[in-house]
Amino acid sequence: MQNQLSEGIATLSQAKESVPQEKLLPALDILSQPKALTQDLLLSLIAALSNPQEQVDDLIAIAKEMFAAMACIAEPEPNILRLDQVSSFIDWIQGRLKLRKPGKAIGETGLGKTCACHACLEEFEPVQHPNQPSERPFVYVQIDENRCAPGRFLQLILIALRKPTSGNLHQLKQRVKKFFKQYKVQILLVDEAHCLHFDALKTARSFYDDKDLGVIPILIGTSNRLDTLMEKDEQVNNRFANTFVFEELAGDKFSGVVKIWGEKIIRMQDPLISKDPSKAGGKKRIISLLKTGKAGINKDLASTLEEMTSGELRLLDNILRDAAVRLLEKKLGEIYSLVLQALKTDSKVLAFDAKKILKEIRIDKSFLQSMKGEYLRGRSM
């Protein structure tokens, strides 16, 4: 198939007058067959047009922008969104630090607990001292297995500190204590804490009970599972009685988050940053995927998203990225079909406006409805 595609593109790249009709049409038919549209294939087809060069160059630039926008949306740089709830979490952590008391942060999956932890780490960065070890006020570990035993828990802490993880349980604990002292660690954030074995939970508590350390453990996990784990011991439960709750977003708050998510996290309105500083504002305004109303985000769109996600930020992120990429693929497919049609007929004239297709890209309620079934099925599994 690849050889046939290459031959088809080579045929179309020649002057049309010099290509016999019996070769031209089969070449177009071959190029109409691929199920997956690739960037190279579309750009090669556009280049095969015998339009004025500036018009072909313009169309190639637009297609490249659309493919680049897809890559930007699908694989963005990491972002931490400082929602009100994240700021409240940081304030709560600062309160725990001032009082020198442990606590727990709970919420259902997908509500942004891990992102809040990362935002907290940004807030309390390591303090560098010349010719001395740096101070690391916060250490963050994420539990990576169910019923995580004390040994593995200690290894995860050492991995976070970038220290050796070999040795028996006693050696691991002594090493952790040594580096907690050296780096003047004040708070240990334990994400997915509901996955700890109860003995590992007691290990976390022991760092706080050790008067030479006084490291404050903060447990982060899903509501029911973490509460169930801690209820096994009244003393442990009492130690972590102070609780921060990550709440589900709803109504106007959710609408506001959707708008912020589109603009700041997925960067739907500015998916590409121009490398040319001479361009106005230093950015290319390429697509506006979220249809907005006078009050910000379209309320019908926000309502559909809220139903599909139940306020889960992780799921909101997945759905918006998926919708954006699907729309771009759909519009690229339209351009691909129109380019083929132009090649089949009078390739000296492009009978469509690619820029107009680009401007008309929108995520709206009807488009989300077409995705709704599979996401709601996924939630119920």
Beta strands, then each sheet from edge to edge (+ up, - down):
strand 1: 103-106
strand 2: 127-129
strand 3: 132-135
strand 4: 138-142
strand 5: 187-191
strand 6: 216-221
strand 7: 243-245
strand 8: 292-293
strand 9: 296-297
sheet 1: 4+ 5+ 6+ 1+ 7+
sheet 2: 2+ 3-
sheet 3: 8+ 9-
end
